[in-house]
Amino acid sequence: MKRMMMAALGLVAATLAVADSGVDEKAVRKNFADTFPQFTVSKIEPAPVEGMAQVELKGGGGSQWVYTSGDGRFIFTGDLLELRDGKPVNLAEERLEKVRKEGLAKIDSKRMITYAAADQKAEIYAFTDITCGFCRKMHEHIEEYNEAGITVHYLAFPRGGPASEAAENMRHIWCAKDRASALTDAKLKDKIVENELGSCAAQVNDEYALGMEFGVRGTPAIYTAEGTQLGGYLTPAQMLQRLQL
């Protein structure tokens, strides 16, 4: 009951904040519903720019944020940069960093496929697809990452979606007794393990959905525990540089 009351109060506060910003929430919702019926408007918040709102759209297995004019007639889908302390700050990326940090903190480490460094200096989280060329190239260096003190946590992100052949093969890998070896065999030897699927198979769908929330659009997509995006494929030397090790 207390949670419901807090959520209701939060919704009221958000609605008042949008109204105070001069944004016509009803008009925004109607215009988006009429034009983009495949998406659902899940949130409307005041944007950093006066007279504009930022809108969260959900659909297609993920969510995305766009900016709109107060009446919902004009939409901006690019990056909004704020010049802060002499530096450009990508506001969408700043928001996503918080989402990623919170999301990664909630994941049970046992659910991920991990290649641990003996002398750990940093951890990275990489959304991966066994059919992705650069994912395979990255995995060729897995021992070098570990020797450099970098622990690599893999999360599933089949680029063709949960219904793809890659997703089905990845379910067998995520349910294998020795998942690390199964993933290495799939990436470097094109060998897919065959075993009985259980509840572990749902992890592929769950991690794909999480990747969509994180803004993953291609693989590998590599992040720090703080939610900072390091990039796509990086050599061990480049990874050390990005991690400032």
C-alpha positions in Angstrom: 0.0 0.0 0.0 2.8 2.4 0.9 4.5 1.7 -2.4 1.3 2.4 -4.3 0.8 5.7 -2.5 4.4 6.7 -3.2 4.1 5.8 -6.8 0.8 7.8 -7.1 2.4 10.8 -5.4 5.3 10.6 -7.8 3.0 10.5 -10.8 1.1 13.5 -9.5 4.3 15.4 -9.0 5.5 14.6 -12.5 2.2 15.7 -14.0 2.4 19.0 -12.1 6.0 19.5 -13.2 5.0 19.0 -16.9 2.1 21.3 -16.6 4.2 24.0 -14.9 6.7 23.8 -17.8 4.1 24.8 -20.3 3.8 21.4 -22.0 0.3 20.2 -23.0 0.5 16.6 -21.9 -2.8 15.6 -23.4 -1.9 17.0 -26.7 1.5 15.3 -26.6 0.0 11.9 -25.8 -2.7 12.3 -28.5 -0.2 13.3 -31.2 2.1 10.4 -30.4 -0.7 7.9 -30.2 -2.2 9.0 -33.5 1.2 9.0 -35.3 3.1 6.2 -33.6 0.5 3.6 -32.6 3.2 0.9 -32.3 4.7 2.8 -29.3 3.3 3.5 -25.9 4.1 6.8 -24.1 5.2 5.6 -20.7 6.6 8.9 -19.3 6.5 12.6 -20.1 8.9 14.9 -18.2 10.0 18.5 -18.5 13.0 18.8 -20.8 16.1 20.8 -19.9 15.0 23.3 -22.6 12.2 25.6 -21.7 8.9 24.8 -23.3 9.9 21.3 -24.3 9.3 17.8 -22.9 11.2 14.6 -23.0 9.1 11.5 -23.8 9.8 7.9 -23.1 8.4 5.5 -25.8 8.1 1.8 -25.2 7.7 -0.7 -28.0 9.6 -3.3 -30.0 11.1 -4.9 -26.9 12.7 -1.7 -25.6 12.4 1.9 -24.8 13.7 5.2 -26.1 13.6 8.9 -25.2 12.7 11.7 -27.6 12.2 15.4 -27.2 9.1 17.2 -28.3 7.7 20.7 -28.4 5.1 21.7 -25.8 2.2 20.8 -28.1 3.7 17.6 -29.4 3.9 18.8 -33.0 7.7 18.8 -33.4 9.9 15.9 -32.4 13.7 15.9 -32.0 15.3 12.4 -32.0 19.0 13.4 -32.1 21.4 14.0 -29.2 20.7 17.0 -27.0 24.0 18.5 -25.8 24.3 20.8 -22.8 27.4 23.0 -22.6 28.5 22.5 -19.0 31.7 23.8 -17.5 33.2 24.2 -20.9 32.4 20.7 -22.0 29.5 19.3 -24.1 27.4 16.8 -22.1 25.1 14.3 -24.0 22.0 14.4 -21.9 20.6 11.2 -23.3 23.8 9.3 -22.5 23.9 10.9 -19.1 20.4 9.5 -18.4 21.3 6.1 -19.8 24.4 5.9 -17.6 22.1 6.0 -14.5 19.8 3.4 -16.0 22.7 1.1 -16.8 24.3 1.5 -13.4 21.1 0.6 -11.6 20.4 -2.2 -14.0 23.8 -3.8 -13.7 23.7 -3.6 -9.9 20.5 -5.6 -9.8 21.8 -8.5 -11.9 22.9 -11.7 -10.1 26.5 -12.2 -11.2 25.9 -15.9 -11.5 23.5 -15.2 -14.3 26.2 -13.7 -16.5 29.0 -15.7 -18.3 32.2 -14.4 -16.6 35.8 -14.7 -17.5 37.5 -13.5 -14.3 40.9 -11.9 -14.0 43.2 -13.5 -11.4 44.4 -10.0 -10.3 41.3 -7.9 -11.0 41.8 -4.2 -11.6 38.5 -3.5 -13.5 35.3 -5.2 -14.6 33.5 -4.7 -17.9 30.0 -5.8 -19.0 29.7 -6.7 -22.7 26.4 -7.5 -24.5 27.4 -10.1 -27.1 26.0 -12.2 -30.0 27.7 -15.4 -31.1 27.2 -14.6 -34.8 28.8 -11.1 -34.5 32.2 -10.9 -36.1 33.6 -8.3 -33.8 32.2 -10.2 -30.8 34.3 -13.2 -31.9 37.3 -11.0 -32.5 36.9 -9.6 -29.0 36.8 -13.1 -27.5 40.0 -14.0 -29.3 41.7 -11.7 -26.8 39.8 -12.9 -23.7 43.0 -14.2 -22.0 44.8 -11.0 -22.7 42.0 -9.0 -21.1 42.2 -11.2 -18.0 46.0 -11.0 -17.9 45.7 -7.2 -17.9 43.5 -7.5 -14.9 40.1 -7.0 -16.6 37.2 -9.3 -15.7 34.8 -9.7 -18.6 31.1 -10.3 -17.9 29.0 -11.3 -21.0 25.3 -10.7 -21.4 23.2 -12.1 -24.2 22.1 -9.8 -27.0 21.1 -11.8 -30.1 20.9 -9.0 -32.7 18.1 -10.7 -34.6 15.9 -10.7 -31.5 14.6 -13.4 -29.1 13.1 -15.4 -32.0 16.3 -15.7 -34.0 18.3 -18.8 -34.5 21.2 -17.2 -32.7 19.0 -16.6 -29.7 18.0 -20.2 -29.6 21.6 -21.3 -29.8 22.6 -18.9 -27.1 19.9 -20.4 -24.8 21.7 -23.7 -25.0 25.0 -22.0 -24.1 23.5 -20.1 -21.2 22.1 -23.4 -19.9 25.3 -25.4 -20.4 27.1 -26.9 -17.4 30.3 -25.1 -18.3 28.9 -21.9 -19.9 32.3 -20.3 -20.3 33.6 -23.2 -22.4 30.4 -23.4 -24.4 30.6 -19.8 -25.3 34.2 -20.0 -26.3 33.4 -23.1 -28.5 30.6 -21.2 -30.2 32.6 -18.1 -30.9 35.9 -19.6 -31.9 35.0 -23.0 -33.2 31.4 -22.6 -34.4 30.4 -25.4 -32.1 27.0 -25.2 -30.4 26.4 -27.2 -27.3 23.2 -29.3 -27.2 21.6 -29.8 -23.8 18.2 -29.7 -22.2 16.8 -26.2 -21.7 15.4 -25.1 -18.3 14.5 -21.8 -16.6 18.1 -20.6 -17.5 16.9 -20.2 -21.1 14.8 -17.2 -20.1 18.0 -15.3 -19.3 18.7 -14.7 -23.0 15.3 -12.9 -23.4 15.8 -11.0 -20.1 19.3 -9.8 -21.0 18.2 -8.8 -24.5 15.4 -6.7 -23.0 17.9 -5.2 -20.6 20.2 -4.3 -23.5 17.3 -2.5 -25.2 16.8 -0.5 -22.1 20.5 0.3 -22.0 20.4 1.7 -25.5 22.3 -1.3 -27.1 22.0 -1.1 -30.9 24.9 -3.3 -31.9 27.4 -5.8 -30.5 29.7 -5.9 -28.7 28.4 -3.1 -26.5 30.7 -2.6 -23.6 30.0 -0.8 -20.3 31.6 -0.2 -16.9 29.8 -0.9 -13.7 29.1 2.8 -13.5 27.1 2.6 -16.8 29.7 4.4 -18.9 29.8 3.1 -22.5 33.4 2.2 -23.5 32.5 1.5 -27.1 32.3 -1.6 -29.3 35.2 -3.9 -30.1 38.4 -2.7 -28.3 41.8 -4.3 -28.3 43.3 -5.1 -24.9 45.5 -2.0 -25.3 42.5 0.2 -26.2 40.5 -1.2 -23.3 43.2 -0.4 -20.8 43.4 3.1 -22.2 39.6 3.6 -21.9 39.6 2.2 -18.4 42.6 4.5 -17.6 44.6 1.5 -16.2 
